[in-house]
């Protein structure tokens, strides 16, 4: 088998991790969830989950990945001492979960390509019917399928090149550019007259809006946005060198992701309120409400191009990480060549993606508990599969990986100084706090609503 690829530099690790985390979750999902779940109160709960649960879970995935130096399936197989135990097979759930997410992620990525094209060809005019435009881009039979395949093609192109020459190189160029662009757009948005109401919506909590649903949505979003719970971080961390300080890397990744989500909120909400539109439009917020607003702002055409450019390239850095989970699994467990592994995984994702895409139109009637296939996959993966995956990871690490090994990995075999209280707290959260919190929220979230 070929030698394992690895990241070439610290900066490379950080941009690749942040690239995986920052994506549609920040720019498409976060703003519409904030809108649907009462604004600031959702952000506060989200912030608590991101740092209390998300950060330790990310560190935990780093530990599992770097210690095992293997794909997510191989990681559990390697670290599980008892070869007959089911724990050694847990990684397969993560591979399937990544495929599931990729199959609806590429559909949204496809809409984004469509919208970038529409913004470049100046289709956002004051008298356009944006509901109809979105329906055409999402519910049409062929149009979204073509853009979904183009999106998958670009994803595959980077993954075929491998970790250092593909993923790392691409992330190094894109991430700094995306950060500069989102800062520019949020400043422009905050300067609109009437923007203050939108800023208040983001930062002044209304506690009466707090419900069990808000809490579950916030936890799901923390998992989805940080890319934790489905083995992406485990896979990327397996390419991280032994000298890397994994606690620092995790912290920077989480801060980058949270800041990007806030910037996305600041780019979108002030504009939504300044134009008296509703923030609770759901998944259509970015595709229906925003273009309508862009059409009315001076230089809005340019802003629209920049926005959909950011959305597309942020989505690509994330879909690349999802694909890499499956590809690394196929290469290491079935000894496939990288190119064949990429072709096979993309073909399966495209097949599932077609179903997802058609469920916006032709297959709208195919529902489970009232949800279309697309909604099912979106909600199922973020609110159930990822937290469940995260729960398995913490139970495994907390109860199956010996404490000494865990601390050894956190401190690079004692070569970096990590305060003992910090290591103890991380281990305590992983062993006791995170499993209880995740389990309670999952159970409460799944109880039938009165
Ligand atoms: N974190 C990505 C985003 O915010 C989505 C993702 C989820 C990527 C899970 C990998 C794993 O868009």
Boltz pocket constraint, residues with backbone or C-beta under 6 A from the ligand:
constraints:
  - pocket:
      binder: B
      contacts: [[A, 20], [A, 21], [A, 22], [A, 23], [A, 24], [A, 25], [A, 26], [A, 101], [A, 223], [A, 224], [A, 225], [A, 226], [A, 227], [A, 228], [A, 230], [A, 232], [A, 314], [A, 318], [A, 319], [A, 321], [A, 322]]
      max_distance: 6.0
